[in-house]
Protein backbone atom coordinates (compact mmCIF):
# COMPACT_ATOMS: atom_id res chain seq x y z
CA UNK A 1 0.00 0.00 0.00
CA UNK A 2 1.20 3.52 -0.82
CA UNK A 3 0.93 5.82 2.21
CA UNK A 4 0.84 9.61 2.10
CA UNK A 5 2.61 11.14 5.09
CA UNK A 6 1.92 14.86 5.33
CA UNK A 7 4.56 16.77 7.27
CA UNK A 8 6.82 13.77 6.69
CA UNK A 9 10.12 15.64 6.97
CA UNK A 10 9.13 16.98 10.39
CA UNK A 11 10.16 15.55 13.74
CA UNK A 12 7.47 12.91 14.32
CA UNK A 13 6.72 12.49 10.63
CA UNK A 14 10.29 11.51 9.69
CA UNK A 15 10.48 8.88 12.42
CA UNK A 16 7.13 7.49 11.30
CA UNK A 17 8.28 7.29 7.68
CA UNK A 18 11.25 5.18 8.83
CA UNK A 19 8.96 2.78 10.71
CA UNK A 20 6.54 2.56 7.77
CA UNK A 21 9.32 1.71 5.35
CA UNK A 22 10.75 -0.86 7.77
CA UNK A 23 7.29 -2.45 7.76
CA UNK A 24 7.20 -2.66 3.96
CA UNK A 25 5.00 0.34 3.10
CA UNK A 26 5.70 2.59 0.13
CA UNK A 27 5.73 6.20 1.34
CA UNK A 28 5.11 9.54 -0.32
CA UNK A 29 6.03 12.57 1.78
CA UNK A 30 4.38 15.96 1.41
CA UNK A 31 5.86 18.91 3.30
CA UNK A 32 6.20 22.65 2.77
CA UNK A 33 9.55 22.64 4.64
CA UNK A 34 8.46 25.50 6.91
CA UNK A 35 9.97 23.80 9.95
CA UNK A 36 12.23 21.15 8.40
CA UNK A 37 14.74 20.64 5.59
CA UNK A 38 14.88 18.52 2.46
CA UNK A 39 18.02 16.88 3.86
CA UNK A 40 15.82 14.82 6.17
CA UNK A 41 14.80 12.71 3.17
CA UNK A 42 18.45 11.70 2.69
CA UNK A 43 18.72 10.72 6.34
CA UNK A 44 15.55 8.62 6.15
CA UNK A 45 17.08 6.83 3.16
CA UNK A 46 20.29 6.13 5.07
CA UNK A 47 18.37 4.58 7.97
CA UNK A 48 15.81 2.53 6.05
CA UNK A 49 17.69 1.81 2.83
CA UNK A 50 14.79 3.25 0.84
CA UNK A 51 14.36 6.82 -0.32
CA UNK A 52 10.74 7.94 0.03
CA UNK A 53 9.14 10.02 -2.69
CA UNK A 54 9.04 13.70 -1.70
CA UNK A 55 6.85 16.53 -2.97
CA UNK A 56 7.03 20.09 -1.69
CA UNK A 57 3.40 21.12 -1.25
CA UNK A 58 1.64 23.68 0.94
CA UNK A 59 -1.51 21.82 1.96
CA UNK A 60 -3.17 25.01 3.20
CA UNK A 61 -3.39 25.98 -0.48
CA UNK A 62 -6.28 24.21 -2.17
CA UNK A 63 -4.78 24.32 -5.66
CA UNK A 64 -1.51 22.71 -4.57
CA UNK A 65 -3.33 20.00 -2.62
CA UNK A 66 -5.62 19.15 -5.54
CA UNK A 67 -2.65 19.05 -7.90
CA UNK A 68 -0.78 16.62 -5.68
CA UNK A 69 -3.67 14.18 -5.32
CA UNK A 70 -4.28 14.20 -9.07
CA UNK A 71 -0.62 13.37 -9.67
CA UNK A 72 -0.57 10.60 -7.06
CA UNK A 73 -3.93 8.94 -7.60
CA UNK A 74 -2.96 5.60 -6.07
CA UNK A 75 -2.65 6.65 -2.41
CA UNK A 76 -4.13 3.99 -0.11
CA UNK A 77 -4.13 5.83 3.21
CA UNK A 78 -3.06 9.14 4.78
CA UNK A 79 -1.17 9.90 7.97
CA UNK A 80 -1.66 13.61 8.61
CA UNK A 81 1.01 15.40 10.64
CA UNK A 82 1.26 18.68 8.74
CA UNK A 83 0.52 21.47 11.22
CA UNK A 84 2.16 24.20 13.21
CA UNK A 85 2.59 22.91 16.74
CA UNK A 86 4.08 25.44 19.19
CA UNK A 87 1.70 26.40 22.01
CA UNK A 88 3.48 29.65 22.85
CA UNK A 89 3.76 30.79 19.26
CA UNK A 90 0.07 30.05 18.68
CA UNK A 91 -0.82 32.52 21.45
CA UNK A 92 1.21 35.20 19.68
CA UNK A 93 0.12 34.32 16.13
CA UNK A 94 -3.33 32.68 16.36
CA UNK A 95 -4.42 33.37 12.77
CA UNK A 96 -1.31 31.62 11.46
CA UNK A 97 -2.41 28.50 13.31
CA UNK A 98 -6.07 28.70 12.34
CA UNK A 99 -5.38 29.21 8.65
CA UNK A 100 -2.70 26.52 8.37
CA UNK A 101 -3.82 23.74 10.70
CA UNK A 102 -7.52 23.83 9.85
CA UNK A 103 -7.36 24.64 6.14
CA UNK A 104 -4.76 21.97 5.43
CA UNK A 105 -6.99 19.28 6.91
CA UNK A 106 -10.05 20.54 5.00
CA UNK A 107 -8.10 20.36 1.74
CA UNK A 108 -6.76 16.88 2.50
CA UNK A 109 -10.19 15.52 3.47
CA UNK A 110 -11.81 16.94 0.34
CA UNK A 111 -9.17 15.27 -1.84
CA UNK A 112 -9.45 11.99 0.08
CA UNK A 113 -13.18 11.95 -0.65
CA UNK A 114 -12.68 12.78 -4.32
CA UNK A 115 -10.11 9.98 -4.75
CA UNK A 116 -11.94 7.42 -2.56
CA UNK A 117 -9.23 7.21 0.09
CA UNK A 118 -10.95 5.98 3.23
CA UNK A 119 -8.23 5.49 5.86
CA UNK A 120 -6.76 8.34 7.93
CA UNK A 121 -4.46 8.42 10.95
CA UNK A 122 -4.58 11.91 12.47
CA UNK A 123 -1.98 13.56 14.65
CA UNK A 124 -3.78 15.14 17.60
CA UNK A 125 -2.62 16.23 21.04
CA UNK A 126 -3.29 15.98 24.75
CA UNK A 127 -3.79 19.76 24.64
CA UNK A 128 -7.41 19.03 23.65
CA UNK A 129 -8.04 18.09 27.30
CA UNK A 130 -6.93 21.45 28.70
CA UNK A 131 -6.23 20.98 32.41
CA UNK A 132 -8.00 17.68 33.20
CA UNK A 133 -10.14 17.30 36.32
CA UNK A 134 -8.69 13.84 36.97
CA UNK A 135 -5.28 12.28 36.30
CA UNK A 136 -4.27 10.15 34.55
CA UNK A 137 -6.50 11.41 31.77
CA UNK A 138 -8.54 8.92 29.71
CA UNK A 139 -10.01 9.33 26.23
CA UNK A 140 -13.41 9.78 27.88
CA UNK A 141 -12.32 12.92 29.74
CA UNK A 142 -14.12 16.13 28.89
CA UNK A 143 -12.64 18.17 26.06
CA UNK A 144 -12.49 21.55 27.78
CA UNK A 145 -12.02 25.06 26.50
CA UNK A 146 -8.58 25.09 24.90
CA UNK A 147 -5.88 27.09 26.65
CA UNK A 148 -4.13 27.97 23.38
CA UNK A 149 -5.02 28.49 19.71
CA UNK A 150 -2.90 25.43 18.91
CA UNK A 151 -4.99 23.28 21.24
CA UNK A 152 -8.16 24.74 19.75
CA UNK A 153 -7.09 23.84 16.20
CA UNK A 154 -6.65 20.23 17.31
CA UNK A 155 -10.13 20.24 18.86
CA UNK A 156 -11.62 21.66 15.66
CA UNK A 157 -9.79 19.15 13.48
CA UNK A 158 -11.00 16.24 15.62
CA UNK A 159 -14.59 17.49 15.26
CA UNK A 160 -14.14 17.89 11.51
CA UNK A 161 -13.00 14.28 11.16
CA UNK A 162 -15.90 13.01 13.27
CA UNK A 163 -18.41 15.06 11.25
CA UNK A 164 -16.85 14.19 7.90
CA UNK A 165 -16.73 10.43 8.52
CA UNK A 166 -20.46 9.62 8.14
CA UNK A 167 -20.68 11.94 5.14
CA UNK A 168 -17.81 10.30 3.28
CA UNK A 169 -17.19 6.78 4.57
CA UNK A 170 -13.93 7.87 6.17
CA UNK A 171 -12.40 5.45 8.70
CA UNK A 172 -10.04 7.28 11.04
CA UNK A 173 -7.81 6.86 14.05
CA UNK A 174 -7.14 9.98 16.11
CA UNK A 175 -3.94 9.71 18.15
CA UNK A 176 -3.66 12.12 21.05
CA UNK A 177 0.07 12.52 21.72
CA UNK A 178 1.47 13.58 25.01
CA UNK A 179 5.02 15.03 24.81
CA UNK A 180 7.33 13.41 22.25
CA UNK A 181 11.06 13.76 22.87
CA UNK A 182 14.23 11.86 21.97
CA UNK A 183 15.69 10.86 18.62
CA UNK A 184 16.32 7.83 16.43
CA UNK A 185 19.00 5.43 17.67
CA UNK A 186 21.10 6.21 14.60
CA UNK A 187 21.17 9.93 15.56
CA UNK A 188 20.49 10.65 11.89
CA UNK A 189 17.08 12.22 12.55
CA UNK A 190 15.74 14.09 15.55
CA UNK A 191 14.06 17.29 16.64
CA UNK A 192 15.50 20.38 14.95
CA UNK A 193 13.13 23.34 15.22
CA UNK A 194 13.70 26.53 13.30
CA UNK A 195 14.84 29.38 15.58
CA UNK A 196 14.55 29.31 19.36
CA UNK A 197 12.94 26.03 20.45
CA UNK A 198 9.42 26.12 21.86
CA UNK A 199 9.71 22.57 23.19
CA UNK A 200 11.70 21.58 26.25
CA UNK A 201 14.08 18.91 24.95
CA UNK A 202 15.74 20.79 22.07
CA UNK A 203 16.02 23.82 24.36
CA UNK A 204 17.87 21.62 26.86
CA UNK A 205 20.25 20.11 24.31
CA UNK A 206 20.95 23.40 22.57
CA UNK A 207 21.76 25.00 25.92
CA UNK A 208 24.04 22.11 26.86
CA UNK A 209 25.90 22.29 23.54
CA UNK A 210 26.41 26.04 23.94
CA UNK A 211 24.01 27.24 21.27
CA UNK A 212 21.77 28.85 23.91
CA UNK A 213 23.14 30.70 26.91
CA UNK A 214 20.56 29.54 29.43
CA UNK A 215 17.43 27.39 29.59
CA UNK A 216 14.25 29.15 30.67
CA UNK A 217 12.06 26.94 32.86
CA UNK A 218 8.61 28.46 32.50
CA UNK A 219 6.93 28.50 35.90
CA UNK A 220 8.30 27.47 39.28
CA UNK A 221 5.14 27.99 41.32
CA UNK A 222 2.85 25.24 39.98
CA UNK A 223 1.12 22.87 42.38
CA UNK A 224 3.62 20.07 41.70
CA UNK A 225 6.35 18.43 43.81
CA UNK A 226 9.05 20.89 42.73
CA UNK A 227 6.89 23.73 41.36
CA UNK A 228 7.59 23.04 37.69
CA UNK A 229 5.05 21.76 35.19
CA UNK A 230 4.46 18.02 34.74
CA UNK A 231 4.18 16.31 31.36
CA UNK A 232 4.02 12.74 30.09
CA UNK A 233 7.11 12.45 27.89
CA UNK A 234 7.18 9.70 25.26
CA UNK A 235 10.06 8.56 23.04
CA UNK A 236 9.45 9.58 19.45
CA UNK A 237 10.28 6.08 18.14
CA UNK A 238 7.63 4.53 20.41
CA UNK A 239 5.21 7.13 19.07
CA UNK A 240 6.17 6.46 15.45
CA UNK A 241 5.59 2.73 15.86
CA UNK A 242 2.07 3.44 17.11
CA UNK A 243 1.20 4.99 13.74
CA UNK A 244 2.15 1.84 11.87
CA UNK A 245 0.05 -0.21 14.29
CA UNK A 246 -2.91 2.17 13.91
CA UNK A 247 -2.67 2.03 10.12
CA UNK A 248 -2.65 -1.76 10.17
CA UNK A 249 -5.56 -1.75 12.60
CA UNK A 250 -7.60 0.20 10.05
CA UNK A 251 -6.52 -1.80 7.02
CA UNK A 252 -7.34 -5.06 8.83
CA UNK A 253 -10.80 -3.61 9.59
CA UNK A 254 -10.44 -4.17 13.31
CA UNK A 255 -11.94 -0.80 14.23
CA UNK A 256 -15.30 -1.02 15.98
CA UNK A 257 -16.35 2.53 15.05
CA UNK A 258 -15.60 4.73 12.03
CA UNK A 259 -13.56 7.12 14.22
CA UNK A 260 -11.62 5.91 17.24
CA UNK A 261 -9.41 7.89 19.62
CA UNK A 262 -6.31 6.73 21.52
CA UNK A 263 -3.97 8.38 24.01
CA UNK A 264 -0.26 7.85 23.39
CA UNK A 265 2.01 8.44 26.36
CA UNK A 266 3.93 6.44 28.95
CA UNK A 267 1.39 6.90 31.75
CA UNK A 268 3.98 8.62 33.95
CA UNK A 269 4.43 12.34 34.50
CA UNK A 270 7.79 14.07 34.97
CA UNK A 271 8.44 17.63 36.11
CA UNK A 272 10.69 19.86 34.04
CA UNK A 273 13.37 19.62 36.71
CA UNK A 274 13.18 15.82 36.67
CA UNK A 275 13.79 15.87 32.91
CA UNK A 276 16.76 18.18 33.46
CA UNK A 277 18.21 15.83 36.09
CA UNK A 278 17.82 12.86 33.74
CA UNK A 279 19.59 14.78 30.99
CA UNK A 280 22.45 15.80 33.29
CA UNK A 281 22.86 12.20 34.45
CA UNK A 282 22.88 10.73 30.93
CA UNK A 283 25.02 13.44 29.30
CA UNK A 284 27.39 14.31 32.13
CA UNK A 285 26.73 18.00 31.40
CA UNK A 286 25.67 20.46 34.08
CA UNK A 287 22.89 22.56 32.60
CA UNK A 288 22.52 26.32 32.99
CA UNK A 289 18.87 27.13 33.65
CA UNK A 290 16.70 29.69 35.41
CA UNK A 291 13.10 29.73 36.57
CA UNK A 292 11.07 32.22 34.54
CA UNK A 293 7.43 33.29 34.68
CA UNK A 294 4.72 30.97 33.42
CA UNK A 295 4.16 30.86 29.67
CA UNK A 296 0.70 31.74 28.32
CA UNK A 297 -1.23 28.67 27.16
CA UNK A 298 0.68 26.13 29.26
CA UNK A 299 -1.19 23.80 31.59
CA UNK A 300 0.03 22.72 35.02
CA UNK A 301 0.15 18.95 34.77
CA UNK A 302 -1.04 16.12 32.60
CA UNK A 303 -0.22 12.48 32.00
CA UNK A 304 -1.96 9.69 30.13
CA UNK A 305 -4.04 6.68 30.86
CA UNK A 306 -2.74 4.41 28.09
CA UNK A 307 -4.85 1.36 28.85
CA UNK A 308 -7.03 1.72 25.76
CA UNK A 309 -4.06 1.76 23.35
CA UNK A 310 -2.39 -1.04 25.32
CA UNK A 311 -5.45 -3.27 25.13
CA UNK A 312 -7.00 -2.51 21.75
CA UNK A 313 -3.97 -1.62 19.61
CA UNK A 314 -1.60 -3.89 21.54
CA UNK A 315 0.82 -0.95 21.71
CA UNK A 316 2.92 0.08 24.68
CA UNK A 317 5.70 2.61 25.16
CA UNK A 318 8.97 0.75 25.76
CA UNK A 319 11.57 3.47 26.42
CA UNK A 320 12.05 5.39 29.66
CA UNK A 321 13.00 9.00 30.36
CA UNK A 322 16.74 8.24 30.41
CA UNK A 323 16.47 6.66 26.94
CA UNK A 324 14.71 9.79 25.75
CA UNK A 325 17.21 12.32 27.11
CA UNK A 326 20.29 10.32 26.11
CA UNK A 327 19.10 9.83 22.51
CA UNK A 328 18.29 13.54 22.23
CA UNK A 329 21.82 14.36 23.39
CA UNK A 330 23.40 11.96 20.86
CA UNK A 331 21.39 13.71 18.15
CA UNK A 332 22.59 17.15 19.27
CA UNK A 333 26.22 15.96 19.37
CA UNK A 334 25.95 14.60 15.85
CA UNK A 335 24.59 17.93 14.63
CA UNK A 336 27.57 19.71 16.16
CA UNK A 337 30.12 17.25 14.79
CA UNK A 338 28.66 17.46 11.27
CA UNK A 339 28.93 21.23 10.99
C-alpha atoms as one frame of an Amber mdcrd trajectory, in Angstrom:
protein
   0.000   0.000   0.000   1.202   3.521  -0.815   0.927   5.816   2.211   0.841
   9.607   2.098   2.613  11.137   5.089   1.917  14.857   5.332   4.562  16.771
   7.267   6.819  13.773   6.687  10.118  15.637   6.968   9.135  16.983  10.387
  10.161  15.549  13.739   7.474  12.915  14.315   6.718  12.492  10.627  10.288
  11.512   9.691  10.484   8.883  12.421   7.128   7.489  11.295   8.284   7.286
   7.677  11.252   5.182   8.828   8.963   2.780  10.710   6.544   2.560   7.772
   9.322   1.707   5.350  10.754  -0.857   7.769   7.291  -2.452   7.757   7.198
  -2.661   3.958   5.003   0.337   3.100   5.701   2.595   0.134   5.727   6.203
   1.342   5.108   9.537  -0.324   6.027  12.574   1.779   4.382  15.957   1.406
   5.856  18.913   3.303   6.200  22.648   2.774   9.550  22.636   4.645   8.462
  25.503   6.915   9.975  23.800   9.946  12.227  21.146   8.398  14.739  20.642
   5.595  14.880  18.516   2.463  18.025  16.875   3.864  15.818  14.822   6.173
  14.798  12.708   3.168  18.445  11.696   2.686  18.719  10.724   6.339  15.554
   8.617   6.150  17.076   6.828   3.157  20.293   6.125   5.074  18.372   4.584
   7.969  15.814   2.534   6.051  17.690   1.811   2.835  14.792   3.250   0.839
  14.356   6.825  -0.320  10.735   7.937   0.029   9.140  10.018  -2.686   9.035
  13.701  -1.698   6.849  16.529  -2.974   7.034  20.092  -1.694   3.404  21.122
  -1.250   1.638  23.682   0.941  -1.506  21.817   1.964  -3.166  25.008   3.200
  -3.385  25.978  -0.483  -6.283  24.210  -2.168  -4.783  24.315  -5.658  -1.506
  22.714  -4.568  -3.325  20.002  -2.624  -5.625  19.152  -5.544  -2.646  19.049
  -7.901  -0.777  16.622  -5.677  -3.675  14.182  -5.318  -4.278  14.199  -9.065
  -0.623  13.373  -9.675  -0.574  10.600  -7.057  -3.931   8.937  -7.601  -2.956
   5.597  -6.070  -2.647   6.645  -2.412  -4.125   3.986  -0.109  -4.127   5.833
   3.213  -3.059   9.136   4.782  -1.167   9.904   7.973  -1.662  13.610   8.609
   1.009  15.401  10.641   1.258  18.679   8.735   0.520  21.469  11.220   2.164
  24.203  13.206   2.591  22.907  16.741   4.080  25.435  19.189   1.697  26.399
  22.009   3.477  29.650  22.851   3.758  30.790  19.258   0.072  30.048  18.681
  -0.822  32.522  21.447   1.213  35.202  19.678   0.115  34.323  16.128  -3.328
  32.683  16.363  -4.423  33.371  12.770  -1.308  31.625  11.458  -2.405  28.504
  13.313  -6.074  28.698  12.344  -5.376  29.208   8.651  -2.697  26.524   8.370
  -3.823  23.744  10.700  -7.517  23.828   9.849  -7.357  24.635   6.141  -4.759
  21.971   5.425  -6.994  19.276   6.914 -10.049  20.541   4.998  -8.102  20.359
   1.740  -6.758  16.877   2.502 -10.190  15.525   3.466 -11.808  16.936   0.335
  -9.172  15.268  -1.836  -9.450  11.994   0.079 -13.178  11.949  -0.648 -12.683
  12.779  -4.324 -10.106   9.983  -4.748 -11.943   7.423  -2.563  -9.226   7.212
   0.092 -10.950   5.981   3.225  -8.229   5.487   5.858  -6.757   8.344   7.928
  -4.462   8.423  10.949  -4.581  11.909  12.467  -1.979  13.564  14.646  -3.776
  15.142  17.602  -2.615  16.234  21.037  -3.293  15.985  24.749  -3.790  19.759
  24.641  -7.410  19.027  23.648  -8.043  18.090  27.302  -6.935  21.449  28.700
  -6.225  20.979  32.408  -7.998  17.679  33.197 -10.140  17.301  36.322  -8.686
  13.840  36.969  -5.284  12.283  36.300  -4.267  10.155  34.548  -6.499  11.407
  31.774  -8.536   8.916  29.713 -10.009   9.329  26.233 -13.414   9.785  27.884
 -12.318  12.920  29.737 -14.119  16.130  28.886 -12.636  18.173  26.062 -12.489
  21.553  27.777 -12.023  25.055  26.501  -8.578  25.090  24.903  -5.877  27.094
  26.649  -4.128  27.968  23.380  -5.020  28.491  19.714  -2.896  25.427  18.913
  -4.985  23.281  21.238  -8.162  24.735  19.751  -7.087  23.844  16.197  -6.649
  20.233  17.308 -10.128  20.238  18.863 -11.623  21.662  15.658  -9.786  19.145
  13.482 -10.999  16.239  15.624 -14.591  17.489  15.263 -14.136  17.892  11.513
 -12.997  14.284  11.158 -15.900  13.008  13.265 -18.410  15.063  11.253 -16.846
  14.191   7.898 -16.726  10.432   8.516 -20.460   9.624   8.136 -20.684  11.943
   5.142 -17.813  10.305   3.284 -17.194   6.780   4.568 -13.934   7.867   6.175
 -12.396   5.445   8.703 -10.041   7.283  11.041  -7.807   6.859  14.051  -7.138
   9.985  16.106  -3.944   9.708  18.145  -3.659  12.123  21.050   0.067  12.516
  21.722   1.466  13.583  25.006   5.020  15.025  24.814   7.327  13.409  22.246
  11.064  13.757  22.867  14.226  11.861  21.975  15.694  10.862  18.621  16.317
   7.834  16.427  18.997   5.430  17.673  21.104   6.208  14.602  21.170   9.925
  15.558  20.486  10.647  11.885  17.078  12.217  12.547  15.740  14.088  15.549
  14.056  17.291  16.641  15.504  20.379  14.947  13.132  23.341  15.219  13.701
  26.530  13.302  14.839  29.382  15.578  14.546  29.308  19.356  12.939  26.033
  20.448   9.420  26.122  21.864   9.710  22.572  23.186  11.699  21.576  26.249
  14.085  18.914  24.951  15.741  20.787  22.065  16.022  23.824  24.356  17.872
  21.618  26.861  20.252  20.109  24.312  20.948  23.404  22.568  21.758  25.000
  25.918  24.037  22.110  26.865  25.904  22.294  23.543  26.408  26.043  23.936
  24.009  27.239  21.266  21.767  28.848  23.914  23.141  30.703  26.907  20.563
  29.545  29.435  17.435  27.393  29.587  14.247  29.145  30.671  12.059  26.940
  32.864   8.607  28.459  32.501   6.932  28.497  35.898   8.304  27.473  39.277
   5.136  27.986  41.318   2.848  25.244  39.977   1.121  22.872  42.381   3.623
  20.072  41.697   6.353  18.428  43.815   9.054  20.891  42.728   6.894  23.732
  41.364   7.589  23.042  37.685   5.045  21.757  35.186   4.460  18.023  34.738
   4.184  16.312  31.358   4.023  12.744  30.092   7.112  12.448  27.886   7.184
   9.698  25.258  10.057   8.564  23.045   9.453   9.584  19.445  10.280   6.085
  18.144   7.625   4.532  20.411   5.215   7.131  19.070   6.174   6.460  15.449
   5.588   2.730  15.855   2.071   3.444  17.113   1.198   4.992  13.743   2.151
   1.840  11.869   0.049  -0.212  14.292  -2.908   2.175  13.912  -2.673   2.027
  10.122  -2.649  -1.762  10.166  -5.564  -1.749  12.603  -7.603   0.202  10.053
  -6.522  -1.801   7.019  -7.336  -5.062   8.833 -10.799  -3.611   9.591 -10.440
  -4.168  13.314 -11.937  -0.799  14.230 -15.297  -1.018  15.983 -16.347   2.532
  15.051 -15.597   4.726  12.035 -13.560   7.115  14.219 -11.616   5.906  17.240
  -9.406   7.885  19.624  -6.308   6.726  21.524  -3.970   8.378  24.013  -0.262
   7.852  23.387   2.009   8.443  26.356   3.926   6.444  28.953   1.388   6.902
  31.746   3.977   8.623  33.946   4.433  12.341  34.504   7.789  14.074  34.973
   8.440  17.627  36.111  10.687  19.855  34.040  13.375  19.622  36.712  13.181
  15.815  36.667  13.792  15.870  32.911  16.759  18.184  33.457  18.206  15.834
  36.086  17.825  12.858  33.741  19.595  14.778  30.988  22.451  15.799  33.285
  22.860  12.197  34.448  22.882  10.729  30.934  25.025  13.439  29.302  27.394
  14.309  32.132  26.733  18.000  31.395  25.673  20.459  34.084  22.888  22.564
  32.604  22.520  26.316  32.993  18.871  27.133  33.651  16.700  29.692  35.406
  13.100  29.727  36.573  11.068  32.219  34.535   7.431  33.287  34.680   4.725
  30.967  33.419   4.161  30.862  29.668   0.699  31.740  28.318  -1.226  28.669
  27.158   0.675  26.133  29.264  -1.188  23.804  31.593   0.026  22.725  35.025
   0.153  18.951  34.768  -1.043  16.125  32.595  -0.225  12.482  32.000  -1.955
   9.688  30.130  -4.040   6.678  30.862  -2.736   4.405  28.085  -4.850   1.363
  28.852  -7.032   1.723  25.758  -4.065   1.764  23.351  -2.391  -1.038  25.317
  -5.455  -3.266  25.135  -7.000  -2.511  21.747  -3.972  -1.623  19.606  -1.598
  -3.887  21.545   0.819  -0.953  21.712   2.922   0.079  24.676   5.699   2.614
  25.162   8.965   0.754  25.757  11.570   3.472  26.420  12.051   5.393  29.659
  13.005   9.003  30.360  16.741   8.236  30.410  16.469   6.659  26.938  14.707
   9.793  25.748  17.206  12.319  27.107  20.291  10.316  26.109  19.095   9.831
  22.512  18.290  13.540  22.230  21.820  14.364  23.390  23.404  11.959  20.856
  21.394  13.709  18.147  22.595  17.151  19.266  26.219  15.960  19.374  25.947
  14.601  15.847  24.586  17.928  14.625  27.569  19.713  16.165  30.119  17.249
  14.789  28.664  17.456  11.271  28.927  21.230  10.994
